[in-house]
Amino acid sequence: MRRLHLFEFEDQNWFPSSVREAMTDYLSFMSGFADVPFSGFVERLNQAMLATGDDRLVDLASGAGGPAITIARLLRGKRDARVTVTLTDLYPNLPRLELARSEGQGFVDFIDEPVDARSVRQDLRGFRLMCNAFHHLGPSAARECLADAVQKRQGLALMEFVQRSPLAAAQVSIGTIAMLLVTPFIRPRRWSRFIFTYLVPVVPLCTLWDGLVSCLRAYEPDELKALVDSLPANDYIWDIGRLRVPRTPASVTYLIGRPRA
């Protein structure tokens, strides 16, 4: 199946912030239940960060930051708690990011202004990370994101759970049903979340649509390699592939790039 870059609600600047924040809060909440899906990726990312000497992750398109915080916590377990993570987004979910920082035991911070993954400001130095977000970028924007990291000589790591497969679409559908069960436990609690989840079910419907479209937008490893090959000649080392999630039929697509020296 070829990649289709269809419409996603979360990408639109007119999309109501209360609904967007409810969607990102849910995704962050669900990402905190298990470390296993991240284990193989974290092993590879740790080796790349040791090679570059980075102790700071700069997470791009963070949403509410759940996956990045899990990854940073796992890295801290391998590196004597030296790793920190700075969360950024084009549409920062400030209440959720404040909560992430307050619960982050000193290793989580965030930028409260919009940060574009295609052109990251110079003072945000660190190994860049994108979790379940690269599919939001069309080929041209995706190439700009990679090229910006290379031009500024920053490491860059991507991971995606979504794929162009019936299994991934089924997982999205099941996850949307789960939203109805877990919403009362998601913090910070807001009346708007309950209204737009149960009374007027905009949040689950938009989450289902965006999730299915995310599957159709996902890049395959060979497409990531083609994007890397289209960059100007550089001395980066690229690691691209797919990792099976232990004890499940699922897998994770990843890309990790770093300067050779």
C-alpha positions in Angstrom: 0.0 0.0 0.0 1.5 3.4 -1.0 1.7 6.2 1.5 -1.3 8.6 1.6 -0.8 12.0 3.2 -4.5 12.6 4.1 -6.0 15.2 6.4 -5.5 15.0 10.2 -7.4 17.2 12.6 -4.4 17.7 15.0 -2.4 19.3 12.1 -4.8 22.1 11.6 -4.2 25.5 13.3 -8.0 26.1 13.6 -8.6 22.9 15.5 -10.0 23.7 19.0 -7.3 23.5 21.6 -9.5 21.8 24.2 -10.1 18.9 21.8 -6.5 18.7 20.7 -5.3 18.7 24.3 -7.7 15.9 25.2 -6.4 13.8 22.4 -2.7 14.4 23.2 -3.4 13.8 26.9 -4.9 10.4 26.1 -2.0 9.4 23.9 0.5 10.4 26.6 -1.5 8.5 29.3 -1.5 5.3 27.3 2.2 5.5 26.5 3.1 5.2 30.2 1.8 1.7 30.8 4.7 -0.4 29.5 8.4 0.0 28.9 8.7 -3.1 26.6 7.8 -1.4 23.3 10.7 1.1 23.8 13.4 -1.3 24.9 15.1 -2.1 21.6 14.9 1.5 20.4 16.4 2.8 23.7 19.3 0.5 23.4 20.2 1.9 19.9 19.5 5.5 21.0 21.7 5.1 24.0 24.7 4.0 21.9 24.2 6.9 19.5 24.1 9.4 22.4 27.2 7.9 24.0 28.9 8.5 20.7 27.9 12.1 20.4 28.3 12.9 24.1 24.7 14.2 24.5 23.0 14.0 27.8 20.0 16.1 26.7 17.0 14.9 24.5 15.1 17.6 22.7 11.7 16.1 21.9 10.0 17.6 18.9 6.2 17.4 18.3 5.9 16.2 21.9 2.1 16.4 22.3 1.8 15.7 26.0 5.3 14.2 26.2 4.5 10.6 27.3 6.7 8.5 25.1 9.7 10.9 25.4 9.5 10.9 29.2 9.4 7.1 29.2 12.5 7.0 26.8 14.4 9.5 29.0 13.6 7.5 32.1 14.9 4.3 30.5 18.0 6.1 29.3 18.6 7.5 32.8 18.6 3.9 34.1 21.5 3.1 31.8 23.5 6.3 32.3 23.6 7.1 36.0 20.6 9.5 35.8 22.4 12.0 33.6 19.8 12.3 30.8 17.3 15.1 30.7 14.5 15.8 28.2 13.1 19.1 26.9 9.6 18.8 25.5 8.6 21.0 22.5 5.6 21.3 20.1 4.2 23.4 17.4 1.0 23.7 19.5 2.3 23.3 23.1 -0.2 21.7 25.5 0.8 23.9 28.4 -1.3 22.4 31.2 -0.1 18.9 30.4 3.5 20.0 29.9 3.4 21.7 33.3 2.2 18.5 34.8 4.9 16.5 33.1 7.6 18.8 34.5 6.1 18.7 38.0 6.1 14.9 38.0 9.4 14.6 36.1 11.7 14.5 39.2 13.9 17.2 37.8 14.7 15.6 34.5 11.8 17.0 32.4 11.5 20.6 31.1 9.6 22.2 28.2 9.5 25.1 25.9 6.3 27.1 26.2 6.6 28.7 22.7 5.9 26.9 19.3 8.9 25.0 18.0 8.8 23.8 14.4 10.6 20.4 13.8 11.6 21.7 10.3 13.6 24.6 11.7 14.7 24.2 15.4 16.1 27.3 17.0 19.8 27.4 17.5 19.8 27.4 21.3 17.9 24.1 21.5 21.0 21.9 21.5 20.7 18.2 22.2 19.9 14.8 20.6 16.6 15.4 18.8 13.8 12.9 19.3 10.4 12.4 17.5 8.0 9.8 18.9 5.0 8.9 16.8 5.2 12.2 15.1 7.3 12.0 11.9 4.3 10.7 9.9 2.7 14.2 10.4 5.3 15.5 7.9 4.8 15.1 4.2 7.9 14.1 2.2 9.1 17.7 1.6 8.7 18.7 5.3 10.2 15.4 6.5 13.3 16.1 4.4 13.5 19.6 5.9 13.3 18.1 9.4 16.2 15.7 8.6 18.2 18.4 6.8 17.9 20.9 9.7 19.4 18.4 12.1 22.2 17.6 9.8 22.9 21.3 9.0 23.1 22.1 12.7 25.0 18.8 13.4 22.5 17.5 15.9 21.7 13.8 16.4 18.1 12.8 15.4 16.1 9.8 16.4 12.6 8.9 15.2 10.3 6.1 16.3 6.8 5.2 15.1 4.3 2.6 16.4 1.9 3.2 13.5 2.4 1.3 10.2 0.5 0.8 7.0 -0.9 -2.5 8.0 -4.3 -4.0 9.0 -2.9 -4.9 12.4 -1.9 -1.2 13.1 -5.4 -0.1 12.0 -7.0 -2.6 14.4 -4.8 -1.4 17.3 -5.9 2.2 16.6 -9.5 1.1 16.7 -9.1 -0.8 20.0 -7.2 2.1 21.5 -10.1 4.4 20.7 -12.5 2.1 22.6 -10.1 2.1 25.5 -10.3 5.9 25.6 -13.9 5.6 26.9 -12.7 3.5 29.8 -9.6 5.4 30.9 -10.7 9.1 30.4 -11.8 9.5 34.1 -8.2 8.7 35.2 -6.4 11.1 32.9 -4.9 14.3 34.5 -5.3 17.2 34.6 -9.0 16.6 34.9 -11.1 19.1 32.9 -14.8 19.3 32.3 -14.2 19.9 28.6 -12.6 16.4 28.3 -15.7 14.7 29.7 -18.1 16.8 27.7 -16.2 16.2 24.4 -15.6 12.5 25.1 -19.0 11.3 26.4 -21.7 13.9 25.8 -20.5 15.1 22.4 -18.0 12.4 21.4 -15.7 14.7 19.3 -12.5 13.5 21.0 -12.9 9.7 20.3 -14.1 10.3 16.7 -11.3 12.7 15.9 -8.8 10.3 17.6 -10.1 7.4 15.5 -9.8 9.3 12.3 -6.4 10.7 13.0 -5.2 7.3 14.2 -6.3 5.6 11.0 -4.9 8.4 8.8 -1.6 8.1 10.8 -1.3 4.5 9.7 -1.7 5.5 6.0 0.8 8.3 6.5 3.5 6.2 8.2 6.9 5.9 6.5 8.3 2.4 5.7 12.1 1.9 6.4 12.9 2.0 2.7 11.1 5.4 2.4 13.1 6.7 5.4 16.3 5.6 3.7 15.2 7.3 0.4 14.7 10.6 2.4 18.2 10.2 4.0 19.7 9.5 0.6 18.1 12.7 -0.8 20.0 14.9 1.6 23.2 16.7 0.6 26.3 14.7 1.1 27.1 14.4 4.8 29.2 12.5 7.3 26.3 11.1 9.3 25.8 7.5 10.4 22.3 6.3 9.8 20.6 3.4 11.4 17.1 2.6 9.9 14.9 -0.4 10.4 12.1 -2.1 12.3 12.2 -3.7 15.7 9.8 -6.4 17.0 8.1 -5.6 20.3 8.8 -8.7 22.5 5.9 -11.0 23.2 3.6 -9.2 20.8 2.9 -9.1 17.0 3.7 -5.4 16.9 6.8 -3.7 15.8 8.4 -0.2 15.9 9.9 1.6 12.9 12.9 3.7 13.7 15.6 6.0 12.3 18.7 7.2 14.3 21.3 9.5 12.7 24.4 11.1 14.2 27.5 12.9 13.0 30.4 10.4 12.4 32.8 12.5 14.5 
